[in-house]
Amino acid sequence: MAKELVGPSDDIKSYGADYVYFCLKLKKLTGIDLSSYKPRQMHRRLENYRNRLGFTDFYAFSVAIQKDEGKLRALLDFITINVSEFFRNPEQWKVLKESVLPPILAYRRGKPVRIWSAGSSAGQEAYSLAITVLDAGGVPQVLGTDIDQASLEKARAGVYSKEEIKGLSRFYLAKYFEPHGDGYRVQDVLRRVVSFERRNLLTDEYPRDLDLAVCRNVLIYFTEQGKQRVLRGLAESLRPGGVLFTGATEPVFNPAAYGLTQIYPFFYQRS
Ligand SMILES: C[S@@+](CC[C@H](N)C(=O)[O-])C[C@H]1O[C@@H](n2cnc3c(N)ncnc32)[C@H](O)[C@@H]1O
């Protein structure tokens, strides 16, 4: 298993008492525990962000986010890095559609296919999953969860700009979306089968009996310990034979440790 380097800067305390105070304040205000995110990467980003706002230390920044709801929201948007796309990494979606999904549909035989988009950002992944299942003749039941409230609100609204729908084929756009202002909105046929809830992957309960758990471009931000905790939970959320789908840069190095077997690159089946 690949091990991360452990050095003094992997310990949050080595970044100074003001950063430790800031982390505690953030946890109290939002429930987000930065100690489960890669410390070096997170500290560097936050320090740049804080400097841009003109605060010279993390104490002053902590006071500002406690007083000013707008600043806190903007900070959360920044921390959670919620970039997403419809059908992100299309080659993986081809494997899903052609090889992974058919046995799942055969297993459910017309009953809802239970899918979880864990770290769903603004909904692009959850709607892509629903489209894939609908197009294959199945009945999707997709739950999208994220820690970031603003992303969840956008996901529920299902409204995307022209720039944001660039991963969608014209065919899908015409079939599942309708023009809305300068962009597009998901049609009811998608809205009916996709729902969104706020859940923290590091602390909240996971769904059960899933056919497909999708967690992509989320694990990369967590420490090795955080990643292991989430992988254990994802594996347990699957029914036997259910499949975990990870991001294009996030292979699971030791799937057997979680009771999983790799069936295709980035797809792991629960034994
Ligand atoms: C880069 S986006 C990935 C979106 C989508 N899965 C994709 O691959 O396009 C990462 C998402 O993980 C969410 N996230 C980060 N930490 C989380 C946590 N502890 N619990 C739940 N979601 C989290 C962020 O809010 C963000 O929306």
The ligand as an SDF file (V2000), in Angstrom:
LIG
                    3D

 27 29  0  0  0  0  0  0  0  0999 V2000
  -13.8680   18.0020   -6.4810 C   0  0  0  0  0  0  0  0  0  0  0  0
  -15.4890   17.7760   -5.9060 S   0  0  0  0  0  0  0  0  0  0  0  0
  -15.9120   16.2470   -6.7080 C   0  0  0  0  0  0  0  0  0  0  0  0
  -17.2900   16.2560   -7.3090 C   0  0  0  0  0  0  0  0  0  0  0  0
  -17.6570   15.0120   -8.0920 C   0  0  0  0  0  0  0  0  0  0  0  0
  -17.6240   13.8430   -7.2670 N   0  0  0  0  0  0  0  0  0  0  0  0
  -16.7660   14.8500   -9.2940 C   0  0  0  0  0  0  0  0  0  0  0  0
  -15.9210   13.9500   -9.3100 O   0  0  0  0  0  0  0  0  0  0  0  0
  -16.8850   15.6290  -10.2410 O   0  0  0  0  0  0  0  0  0  0  0  0
  -15.2290   17.3110   -4.2140 C   0  0  0  0  0  0  0  0  0  0  0  0
  -16.4920   17.3970   -3.3720 C   0  0  0  0  0  0  0  0  0  0  0  0
  -16.2650   16.7340   -2.1240 O   0  0  0  0  0  0  0  0  0  0  0  0
  -16.9670   17.4430   -1.1280 C   0  0  0  0  0  0  0  0  0  0  0  0
  -16.4160   17.1160    0.1940 N   0  0  0  0  0  0  0  0  0  0  0  0
  -15.2180   17.4730    0.7050 C   0  0  0  0  0  0  0  0  0  0  0  0
  -15.1000   16.9980    1.9560 N   0  0  0  0  0  0  0  0  0  0  0  0
  -16.2440   16.3210    2.2270 C   0  0  0  0  0  0  0  0  0  0  0  0
  -16.7140   15.6080    3.3640 C   0  0  0  0  0  0  0  0  0  0  0  0
  -15.9830   15.5080    4.4680 N   0  0  0  0  0  0  0  0  0  0  0  0
  -17.9450   15.0450    3.3030 N   0  0  0  0  0  0  0  0  0  0  0  0
  -18.7110   15.1610    2.1780 C   0  0  0  0  0  0  0  0  0  0  0  0
  -18.3120   15.8170    1.0670 N   0  0  0  0  0  0  0  0  0  0  0  0
  -17.0910   16.3950    1.0970 C   0  0  0  0  0  0  0  0  0  0  0  0
  -16.7500   18.8940   -1.5170 C   0  0  0  0  0  0  0  0  0  0  0  0
  -17.7110   19.7490   -0.9290 O   0  0  0  0  0  0  0  0  0  0  0  0
  -16.8610   18.8330   -3.0520 C   0  0  0  0  0  0  0  0  0  0  0  0
  -18.1620   19.1190   -3.4900 O   0  0  0  0  0  0  0  0  0  0  0  0
  1  2  1  0
  2  3  1  0
  2 10  1  0
  3  4  1  0
  4  5  1  0
  5  6  1  0
  5  7  1  0
  7  8  2  0
  7  9  1  0
 10 11  1  0
 11 12  1  0
 11 26  1  0
 12 13  1  0
 13 14  1  0
 13 24  1  0
 14 15  1  0
 14 23  1  0
 15 16  2  0
 16 17  1  0
 17 18  1  0
 17 23  2  0
 18 19  1  0
 18 20  2  0
 20 21  1  0
 21 22  2  0
 22 23  1  0
 24 25  1  0
 24 26  1  0
 26 27  1  0
M  CHG  2   2   1   9  -1
M  END
$$$$
